[in-house]
Amino acid sequence: MGVRAKFRCNTENTKVWNRRVDGAISREYEFSAVYDDGTPENQRYAKATPVGRLTITVDNPAVVFDPGKDYYLDLVEVVQAD
């Protein structure tokens, strides 16, 4: 069983890693839990997860999040194989 949370992307910051040979560029995204803006869905999520923050760094150019947009975050336990 897992939990689904709803987070809003707040910021995107580009980082250039000069220490790496390839001069890789990555993006750091900051997310926060959605708040109750009067919509029924956001009211449900805000009641279940009223506060939350997530910061991730992505270096895959195909993965892009847009500041101001909402995203679902599914949290499911990892079951280790024997």
N, C-alpha and C positions, 0 to 999 in steps of 0.2 A: 504494500500500500504506500502511496506517496502523497505529496502535498503540492498543489498548484498555487503559486503566488502570482500577483500581477505587479510588474515593476515598470516605471517610466525611465527612459533614458534621459538624463539631464545634461550631460556634457560629453564631448568628444575632444580629446587632446592628442595631437600627433606627436610622436616621438621619433627622433632619428638616432639610431645607435651607431655613433661614430667609431666606437671601439671594435665593432665587428667589421670584418674584411669586406663584406658585401654592402655595408652602409644601409642596413635594413631599416625600414620605416614600419612602425607599429602604431596602433591607436589604442589609447586608454579610454574606456567608457565608465562613467559613473551612473548608477541607477539608484532609484529609491522606490519604496513601496508606494502604490497609488493611494490617493486620499479620497475621501468621500466628497465627490463633487455633485452629488444629487442624483446620479444615474444609479439604477438598481444594481447593476453588476459591480460598480466601484464601491457602493455601500457594503456589499457582501465581502469584497476583498479587504476593504479598509477595516472591517470588523474583525476579520480573521488574522490579518497581518497589518496592524496599524502603523508599525515602524519597521523599517528595514533598509539597509544600504548594501550595495554590491559594487565593487570596482573590478574590472577585468581588463587585461591587455590582450589585444588581438594582433597577430602579425600575418594572418591569412587575408590577402586583399579581397577575397570573395565574400568575407564576412563583414558586414557593415550594419551598424545600428544608427538610427536617426534620432538625434536629440528632439524631445518633445513627443515622441511616439511611445506607446505602451507595448510591453512584451510580456508573455507568460513565461514563468520560470517553474519548471517541473523538478521537484526534489524527490528522487526515488533512491532508496537504499541500494547500495551495491552489494550483491551477494557474491562472496568469493567462491570460486570453484575449488573443489578438493584436488 
